[in-house]
Amino acid sequence: VQLQASGGGLVQAGGSLRLSCVPSRTIYSLNVRGWHRQVPGKQRELVAVITSGNNTNYGDFVKGRFTISRDIHKNTWYLQMNSLKPEDTGVYYCYSVRGPSEYWGQGTLVTVSS
C-alpha cells in the first residue's frame, strides 16, 4: 500500500497550506492516521495524529496552528497548517497504523519563506 501525500509548496510566513494523504487502496480498520515531519538539522518528529476514535494529538511546536482531520468516505486525511513559520520548513510525511503494520508516504515538501 502506498500513501500519496500532496499539498506542499512554497508559502510566506503567516500563510497556510493544506496537506492531503490518500492511500493507493482502501485500508480497513486503521487505528491511527497522522503526519510526521523532517526539518533540517532535526530528527523526524510527530506533527499530528488522529485515532479511529477521533482523538487527536499534536507536537508541542504546533501550538494550535495545525489541525488534523479525516474523511472516511474519501479514505483521506488532512493537515491544515495555518500561521506557518520559516522553522516549519521541511518534508512532511503521512503515515498510518493498522495493528502491527505501518504505512508511510513519500513526503511532501513545505517551504516557508520569511
N, C-alpha and C positions, 0 to 999 in steps of 0.2 A: 504494500500500500504506500503510495506516495502522497505527501501533503504538499499542496501548492500554496505558497504564501505570496501575496501580492499587496500592492498599495503603497509601497515605499517610494521614496523620491526625495527631492530637494525642497526644503521649506525654510522660510526665515524664522528666526527666533520669535516665539509667541504664536506661531502658526499651528495648524492642525493637520493631521493625517489620519486616515482610517485604514488599518491593515485587515486583510481577509485571509482566511485559511480554509481551503477546500480539499478534502481527501479525494484521491483518484477513484475511489469507490466507497460506498457506504460502509462504515464500521459501526457495527451494532454494539450496544452495551459499553460505550465509552465511559470510563469513570471520571476522567479528567481531560479537559482541553485547556491549552494555555499558550503562553508566549515566554520565551527567554530572549535575551539579547547578549551580543558580544560587542562591547565598546572597546576602542583602542586602549591598550595597556591594562585591561582588566579581564578577569575570568568571566566566563559566561554566567549570567545571573538571571534569576527569576524576575519577570516583569509582572505577569498576572496569570492566574489560573481560575477556572470555573469548573465546579464539580457537576456531576449529574443531578445533584440536588439543588443546583443554582447557588451554591455557596461560592464566594469569591475571596481571593487573597491577592495582595499586591506587594511588590517590592517596596521597601521603605522609601526609596527615592521618588516613587510615583506621587505621593502626597496629594492625592485627589485629582491629579491631572488626567489620568487614563481610566478608561472603562472597558472591561472585557464583557462581551455578550455572545450569545449563540443563537442560531436559528436552526432548530431541529429539522424543520421541513426542508430547508436548503442544505442541511448537513454541513453547515458553515459556521465558523466563529470569527469574531471580530475583535480588534483592539482600536478603540477610538482614543487618539492621543491629542490632547489639547495643551496649550501653553508650552509648546516644545522649547527645549533649551539646547544650546550647542553641545552640552555634555550628554544629550540623548542620542547623539550621532553614533551609529553602529549598525550591525546586521541583526535583524530581528528574525527569530526562528519560531515557527509554530510547532506545537507538539501535542500529542495525545497519548493517553494511557488506557489500556484495556487489560485488566488483570496484570499479568507479569510482562506484558508487551508494551513497548513504547514505540511511537511513530514520530518521526521528525521531518520537517520540511527543509527545503534547501536554503531558506533565508531570503529576506528582502532588505535592501539597503535603505537606511534612513539617514539623511544628511541634513543637519540643521545649521544654517549659517547665522552668524552673529550680525 
